[in-house]
Amino acid sequence: MGSKTPDDRRRSPDESSACAAIASVNPAKPAAASGLLQGVLEGEDEDGEDEDGNKVGADVIPKDKKKRKAHRKKKKKAVDRQQTTPPRLALTNLFRDQLYPEGEIVTYVAHNDNLQRTTAEEIRHLSMMDHMNDEFLMDYRKAAEVHRQVRQYIQTVANPGIFMSQLAQEIEDGVRALTNHQGLEVGDALKAGMGFPTGLCLNNIAAHWTPNPGTKEVTLQYDDVLKVDFGVHVSGRIVDSAFTVAFNPKYDNLLAAVKAATNTGLKEAGIDARMDHISGAIQEVMESYEVELDGSTIPVKAIRDISGHNILRYQIHGDKQVPFVKTQTTQRMEEGDVFAIETFGTTGKGYTRDDAGIYGYGRNQHASAAGLHQASAKSLLKTIDENFGTLVFSKRYLERIGVKNYHLGMKTLVSNGIVESYRPLVDVPGSKVAQFEHTVLLRPNCKEVVSRGDDY
């Protein structure tokens, strides 16, 4: 989910990046993500026994000399089921041992052991170390595996003719089924589920568009460029990843430019990496591409007022920004940080503006509700706190849990700064924007592109 670069879009965390620390251990990779064990024959268990307890390939004992068989309890397979189509089987039924596939592991190019930290940085570092545990990695890897399985199915159905509302529903039904949290009971959506509203942005809409109830249906067309951006969280640990779909091959170079730029950002990311260096490298790669459209050669531009961002627990936008253009800043990445490395490339101007409509809402945790007197606003705020906390949510999510007549209360909450509203971000009409994004964990001994898959 893109972070609007200007200060009005930046939110400070109530906890430091330490809450996003990562364990240094690297558990063994489990069975393939398809849910199938490799190398086990049909009818055998993992020890090579058939269903009757006989060793496969062993000599058969004559009937009269056959010894009495000891009844041994068969070992359960760690993974014994395959995912459905569409994906609706909870991951806990596919990975009984809860060892979810790790992401792409990348060793750091260089590490300076002599880096000096100030006292405040030292305290923050020690705090991060306290949060590094297996549970953290397990939650992130589970969220990432849910994202992979859902998006791989979505890539098969995102074809011309499908409604955006149908596509959003497929994504959200899949995420809720695989996390095994439907989010209908009070507080259930805070345990696991959608990390933020599904983004389905067409053409010049760069970010923050989702189908809303009561609006006109939007149908995917052959000449569209569609950005699919959705998040999955497990215990507030959010995996944010996005990809672009285009059917007309004339847009291939646009997609290639943005994918290459995102991979450059991931390559440059690391402990003590400087944001100004990363942003410059991203821009250089992005803007080395051109697109041939209707006989004209158009240079691909990096969008200047959206940026990548760090992710905190239950907060999709932290306090650090990763721009796509060379930027003067002293910010650095730190050990234990979790980043959404994303880039947006456009055939337009490279700047966005707020468009009409609402993408979603997010609770401003620093705003006090002490002076709030309107009953409808107070009731709505209670519902938001109990069901979403600081997770961004949409109108559809509110109505799904049975909230009605909330518009006046929401207007009051937004005008008082208690809830922030997010509008679609658009480039000039007629332009095409592409996006690719991954979540990377900056572990002590390596970085893990946790959302990486075979698709991108």
C-alpha positions, -999 to +999 in steps of 0.1 A: +000+000+000+017+032-012+025+059+013+018+095+003+052+113+006+040+147+019+039+152+057+001+151+059+003+114+050+030+104+074+020+088+107+043+084+137+042+050+155+033+046+191+060+021+193+095+021+178+105+000+149+117-024+176+082-039+175+091-052+141+122-070+151+131-104+135+145-136+148+180-145+137+173-182+135+164-197+102+141-227+106+143-255+080+120-250+050+088-272+052+071-291+024+063-273-008+037-245-007+013-267-028+007-287+004+022-319-011+050-340+004+077-349-021+092-384-023+065-403-005+047-429-025+009-433-025-002-455+004+031-451+023+038-430+054+070-410+058+089-441+072+083-460+040+056-483+055+025-491+035-010-488+051-007-523+065+025-515+083+048-535+059+081-521+048+081-513+011+106-535-007+112-559+023+111-597+020+077-612+026+076-637+055+057-669+048+023-671+064+030-699+088+061-682+101+047-648+102+053-632+136+027-613+154+027-577+143+033-550+169+007-523+167+026-492+163+010-458+161+015-443+126+032-409+124+010-381+111+022-363+081+030-327+086+012-318+054-015-340+041-039-319+021-038-298-010-052-263-014-086-259-031-094-238-061-103-211-053-081-212-021-104-216+009-086-242+031-070-227+062-032-228+062-032-245+096-047-276+078-019-275+052+010-269+075+002-289+107+037-282+121+032-244+114+066-243+096+056-220+068+079-215+037+106-189+042+109-160+018+139-153-004+170-152+018+197-127+008+229-122+026+241-087+032+269-075+009+289-059+037+285-055+074+304-030+095+309-043+130+324-010+142+293+011+137+288+034+167+253+040+181+242+068+203+227+059+237+192+063+224+199+041+194+215+015+216+185+013+238+162+009+208+185-018+194+184-038+226+146-034+226+145-048+191+166-078+201+141-086+228+113-089+202+133-112+179+117-146+182+103-176+162+067-164+167+076-132+147+090-151+118+062-177+119+035-149+118+052-131+089+058-163+069+022-174+074+009-141+062+032-142+032+021-178+023-015-167+024-007-138+001+011-161-024-017-186-025-044-160-029-026-139-055-017-169-076-054-178-079-063-141-086-038-141-115-059-168-132-092-150-129-082-113-134-092-113-170-111-088-192-148-088-183-145-094-145-160-068-122-136-051-097-161-059-069-159-096-078-121-095-078-120-078-044-144-103-030-123-132-043-092-117-026-108-110+007-127-143+009-094-161+002-074-142+028-101-147+055-105-184+047-067-191+047-061-172+079-092-189+094-105-156+107-137-143+091-136-111+111-174-112+119-171-115+156-158-086+177-121-085+177-116-114+153-103-092+124-075-081+148-062-117+151-056-122+114-070-113+080-069-082+057-040-058+065-058-030+046-085-026+020-079-044-014-064-019-039-075-024-075-063+006-094-068+010-131-047+030-156-039+065-143-052+057-108-019+050-090-030+039-056-058+038-030-089+028-050-112+000-039-148-008-049-173+008-025-209-003-019-235+016-039-211+028-066-211+019-103-196-014-113-162-011-130-153-038-155-117-049-164-109-042-201-083-055-225-064-022-227-064-016-189-033-016-166-044-030-133-025-027-100-035-054-074-023-043-039-035-061-008-021-069+026-024-099+049-018-097+086-013-123+113-013-109+149-007-074+134+023-084+114+014-071+079+027-085+046+022-058+019+028-069-017+015-058-051+017-067-087+004-053-121-016-070-147-017-059-184-031-078-213-019-056-242+018-064-249+025-027-256+027-021-219+053-049-213+081-024-210+063-003-184+058-034-162+094-045-168+106-010-157+087-010-125+095-046-116+133-039-122+131-008-101+114-027-072+140-054-074+167-027-073+152-013-041+152-048-026+188-054-036+199-021-020+179-025+012+198-036+043+210-026+077+223+010+077+214+014+040+208+051+033+174+062+019+190+088-004+212+061-020+183+036-024+160+062-039+186+073-064+193+037-075+156+031-080+151+062-101+181+054-123+168+020-132+132+030-136+139+059-159+162+040-181+131+024-197+109+037-225+075+026-238+063+027-274+027+038-274+008+046-306+039+055-325+054+077-298+083+069-275+074+078-239+100+077-211+089+059-180+089+083-150+091+074-113+062+089-093+076+115-070+050+119-043+043+083-033+069+062-015+077+029+001+076+027+038+084+008+069+057-013+086+050-014+123+027-038+142-009-031+132+003+000+113+009-002+075+027+031+074+055+037+098+078+067+103+103+059+075+100+066+037+117+050+007+111+074-022+114+064-059+134+095-068+168+108-055+160+124-022+181+144+003+175+127+037+195+114+066+172+084+072+187+049+073+174+014+075+180-004+108+183-039+120+149-053+128+130-030+104+103-043+082+099-025+049+074-024+020+097-018-009+074-007-037+078+015-069+053+032-092+062+040-128+040+061-151+037+073-187+022+105-173+036+135-153+050+116-123+029+135-098-005+125-083-034+144-069-063+133-046-093+122-066-130+120-057-142+091-035-129+073-004-105+044-004-105+038+034-101+050+069-075+046+096-076+054+133-053+081+144-039+066+176-025+099+188-058+118+187-078+120+219-116+113+218-121+131+251-141+160+236-163+138+215-199+142+224-220+130+194-235+096+203-232+082+168-195+092+165-187+076+199-205+044+190-187+042+157-153+049+173-159+020+198-167-003+168-136+008+150-113+003+180-128-031+188-127-045+152-099-027+134-077-009+159-051+010+138-056-012+107-069+007+077-104-004+067-130+004+040-167+011+039-173-025+028-155-038+059-178-017+081-210-028+064-198-065+064-199-065+102-234-050+103-226-013+108-253+010+094-260+047+091-224+055+099-218+084+075-226+113+100-205+097+127-176+091+104-177+127+092-175+138+128-145+115+135-127+127+104-133+164+110-120+160+146-088+142+134-096+110+153-099+090+120-080+098+088-095+093+054-076+082+023-086+092-012-075+077-045-043+091-059-043+097-097-019+109-124-031+128-155-060+113-175-048+089-202-016+079-185-008+044-173+007+035-140+023+002-129+033-010-094+053-039-079+059-043-042+074-068-017+079-069+021+114-074+033+125-083+069+159-069+079+172-097+100+205-096+119+224-120+096+204-116+063+174-100+047+143-120+039+121-109+011+092-127+028+066-121+002+087-134-028+071-161-049+076-178-083+053-152-099+073-121-091 
